[in-house]
Amino acid sequence: MNWWSRFLDCVSPRMCVICNHRLAPTEHSVCCSCLFSLHRTDFHLTPYDNKMARLFWGLVPIEKAAAFVYFHPHSDPAQMVYQLKYANHPDIGIDLGRIMAQEMIPSDFFQDIDALLPVPLADKRMRQRGYNQSEQLAIGIHQLTHLPVITKALRRKSFHQSQTKLFRWERQENVSDTFQLVDDHELTGRHVLLIDDVCTTGATLCACINALKDVEDIRCSILTLSFTKKD
């Protein structure tokens, strides 16, 4: 942290998005104590066969899948996601993307990935929020992996309603035919890693992959900040 950042931190202290305690100069968005306590999935250690990867078996072709932490309502990860999506803090996404990448790089999870493809927002949501939380996560991952972030190839045609309170079949129907391939020249022959904030049923990610099905020689993998844990 440079002297200007330290000065700003004195005037307006940075707070942990989970416990709301003041962050140390070397901490970013999440304090070390809260970061240590997060329930990791460790899916990146077995990316070809884990609970998340199995959601997509028989539905869409994927190479591998991973999520950073488990998600359930009112949990610390839920607080992170809420702050990222609804509290007008796009910087949280970049910080969390860097944290994910830092923990996953030693496992070679990113080794055969060619590019990062954040799940796009509908134009209406983008205007309301001002940023795409998935793109912010991808930017953070890019900063450590140096993988390019592709944002113009896929667009979300419409937004019907939030997935949050829908059942599995309703989620599939809600995002069916929602995404449209705009430009495939950055995707052809590449292994792309789709980036999103939460994976619950995989409906949104399946819809994205289905929109990419006509891209020649494309391979798809998935990485999300969190994965909804079934009780």
C-alpha positions in Angstrom: 0.0 0.0 0.0 1.5 3.4 -1.0 1.4 6.5 1.1 -1.7 7.9 -0.7 -3.6 4.7 0.0 -2.5 4.8 3.6 -3.7 8.4 3.9 -7.1 7.5 2.5 -7.3 4.5 4.8 -6.8 6.8 7.7 -9.5 9.2 6.5 -11.9 6.5 5.4 -10.8 3.1 6.9 -11.3 0.0 4.7 -13.5 -2.6 6.4 -13.8 -6.3 6.1 -16.9 -7.2 4.0 -17.7 -10.1 6.4 -17.0 -9.0 9.9 -16.9 -5.2 9.3 -13.7 -4.8 11.3 -10.9 -2.6 10.0 -8.6 -4.1 7.5 -4.8 -4.2 8.0 -2.7 -2.4 5.3 -1.9 -5.8 3.6 -5.5 -7.1 3.7 -7.9 -6.6 0.8 -11.7 -6.8 1.2 -11.6 -9.8 3.6 -9.5 -9.8 6.8 -7.2 -12.7 7.4 -9.3 -14.1 10.2 -12.4 -14.3 8.1 -10.5 -15.5 5.1 -9.1 -18.4 7.1 -12.5 -19.4 8.4 -14.2 -19.6 5.0 -15.3 -23.2 4.1 -13.2 -24.0 1.0 -14.6 -26.6 -1.5 -11.1 -27.7 -2.7 -12.8 -28.7 -6.0 -9.8 -27.4 -7.9 -7.8 -30.3 -6.5 -10.1 -32.8 -8.2 -11.5 -30.5 -11.0 -12.7 -33.3 -13.3 -14.9 -35.1 -10.8 -16.4 -33.3 -7.9 -19.9 -32.3 -6.7 -20.0 -29.2 -8.9 -18.6 -30.9 -12.1 -21.3 -33.6 -11.8 -24.1 -31.1 -12.1 -23.1 -30.7 -15.8 -22.6 -34.3 -16.7 -24.9 -35.3 -19.5 -26.1 -31.7 -19.9 -23.3 -29.8 -21.5 -19.7 -30.7 -22.3 -17.2 -29.3 -19.8 -13.5 -30.1 -19.1 -13.5 -29.2 -15.4 -15.2 -27.2 -12.8 -14.4 -25.6 -9.4 -15.7 -23.1 -6.9 -13.7 -21.3 -4.2 -16.0 -21.7 -1.2 -19.3 -23.2 -0.2 -22.4 -20.9 -0.1 -25.5 -21.1 2.0 -27.9 -18.3 3.1 -26.7 -16.0 5.9 -23.1 -17.5 5.8 -19.9 -15.5 5.4 -19.7 -16.3 1.7 -23.3 -15.1 1.3 -22.2 -11.8 2.9 -19.3 -11.6 0.4 -21.6 -12.2 -2.6 -24.2 -9.7 -1.3 -21.6 -7.0 -0.8 -20.1 -7.7 -4.3 -23.5 -7.6 -6.1 -25.6 -5.1 -4.3 -23.3 -2.8 -2.2 -21.7 -0.9 -5.1 -18.2 -2.3 -4.4 -16.8 -3.6 -7.7 -13.3 -3.7 -6.1 -14.4 -6.6 -3.9 -14.7 -8.7 -7.0 -11.2 -7.9 -8.1 -9.8 -8.7 -4.6 -11.7 -12.0 -4.4 -10.6 -13.0 -7.9 -7.0 -12.5 -6.9 -7.5 -14.5 -3.7 -9.1 -17.4 -5.6 -6.3 -17.4 -8.2 -3.6 -17.2 -5.6 -4.9 -20.3 -3.8 -5.6 -22.3 -7.0 -2.4 -21.5 -9.0 -0.3 -24.0 -7.2 -2.7 -26.9 -8.2 -2.1 -26.0 -12.0 -5.9 -25.4 -12.3 -5.3 -22.6 -14.8 -2.4 -24.3 -16.7 -4.3 -25.3 -19.8 -6.8 -22.4 -19.9 -6.5 -19.9 -22.8 -9.0 -17.2 -21.7 -11.5 -16.1 -19.1 -15.1 -15.6 -20.1 -17.2 -13.9 -17.4 -21.0 -14.6 -17.5 -22.5 -11.4 -19.0 -25.2 -9.3 -17.4 -28.3 -8.1 -19.2 -28.1 -4.4 -20.2 -30.8 -3.4 -17.7 -28.9 -5.1 -14.8 -25.6 -3.5 -16.0 -27.2 -0.1 -16.0 -28.6 -0.6 -12.5 -25.5 -2.1 -11.0 -22.8 -0.2 -13.0 -20.6 -3.2 -13.3 -20.6 -7.0 -13.9 -19.6 -8.8 -10.7 -18.4 -11.8 -12.8 -16.2 -9.6 -14.9 -14.7 -8.1 -11.7 -13.8 -11.6 -10.5 -12.2 -12.3 -13.9 -10.1 -9.1 -13.7 -8.8 -10.2 -10.4 -7.9 -13.7 -11.7 -6.3 -12.1 -14.8 -4.0 -10.0 -12.6 -2.3 -13.1 -11.3 -2.7 -15.5 -14.2 -2.3 -13.0 -17.1 -5.1 -14.8 -19.0 -7.1 -12.5 -21.3 -10.6 -11.6 -20.3 -13.1 -11.9 -23.1 -16.2 -9.6 -22.7 -17.5 -9.0 -26.2 -18.1 -12.6 -27.5 -21.3 -13.4 -25.5 -24.2 -11.2 -24.5 -27.2 -11.7 -22.3 -30.3 -11.0 -24.4 -32.8 -10.5 -21.6 -33.3 -10.7 -17.8 -36.5 -12.4 -16.7 -36.1 -12.6 -12.9 -33.6 -13.5 -10.3 -32.6 -17.1 -9.9 -32.4 -16.9 -6.2 -35.9 -18.1 -5.2 -36.6 -20.5 -8.1 -36.6 -24.3 -8.1 -34.2 -26.2 -10.2 -36.6 -26.7 -13.2 -37.6 -23.0 -13.0 -34.0 -21.9 -13.1 -33.4 -23.9 -16.3 -36.5 -22.4 -17.9 -35.7 -18.9 -16.7 -32.3 -18.8 -18.5 -33.2 -21.0 -21.5 -32.1 -19.3 -24.7 -31.0 -16.2 -22.7 -27.5 -15.9 -24.0 -26.4 -15.1 -27.6 -23.0 -15.6 -29.3 -22.0 -12.3 -30.8 -18.4 -12.8 -32.0 -16.5 -16.1 -32.0 -13.1 -15.0 -33.3 -11.7 -14.9 -29.8 -13.1 -18.2 -28.9 -12.4 -20.5 -31.8 -10.0 -23.3 -30.9 -9.6 -22.1 -27.3 -10.1 -23.5 -23.8 -12.2 -20.9 -22.1 -12.9 -20.6 -18.3 -16.4 -19.3 -17.6 -16.5 -17.1 -14.5 -19.5 -16.5 -12.3 -20.3 -15.6 -8.7 -22.5 -18.5 -7.5 -23.3 -21.9 -8.9 -26.5 -23.5 -7.5 -28.0 -25.8 -10.1 -25.7 -24.8 -13.0 -28.6 -23.5 -15.1 -27.0 -20.2 -16.0 -23.7 -21.7 -16.9 -25.4 -24.5 -19.0 -27.2 -21.7 -20.9 -23.9 -20.0 -21.6 -22.2 -23.1 -22.8 -25.2 -24.0 -25.0 -24.8 -20.5 -26.6 -21.2 -21.4 -27.4 -22.0 -24.8 -29.0 -21.4 -23.7 -32.6 -17.9 -22.3 -31.9 -15.4 -24.4 -33.7 -13.1 -26.5 -31.4 -14.1 -24.6 -28.2 -13.5 -26.3 -24.8 -15.3 -25.0 -21.7 -14.5 -25.1 -18.0 -16.1 -23.4 -15.1 -14.9 -21.4 -12.0 -17.3 -19.7 -9.6 -16.7 -17.8 -6.4 -19.1 -20.0 -4.5 -21.1 -23.3 -4.7 -24.4 -23.7 -3.0 -24.0 -26.5 -0.4 -26.9 -28.9 -0.3 -27.9 -29.9 3.3 
